Amino acid sequence: DEDYPFDNNTLRGQRTRGQICAYAGATMTMQFRTHLFTVLIFGPYARLLRWDRSSVIVSRRFNYVEYPLILFRFYKRFAQLTLAQRGRD
């Protein structure tokens, strides 16, 4: 289902999501962050994620091979953020 936030709802997919959540939580704890941005890449597809202490916002899946400007624009805008806007506490 294309509207499902993550593409693979198998046991392996669920474990992968759990591992990604654990990494985000550990990063926020060890680096004293209020929020965190990550890019999840799987094959030719990607999703942008914004984490905070209680939730994660997940973008729609996009094909970064066919539409590389999406990632380019994200990284360009991210580079212009202040440290606080990037999530540094």
Secondary structure, DSSP 8 states (H G I E B T S, - for coil): -TTSSSS--SHHHHHHHHHHHHHHHHHHHHTTBSEEEEEEEETTEEEEEEEESS-EEE---EETTT-HHHHHHHHHHHHTS-TTTTTB-
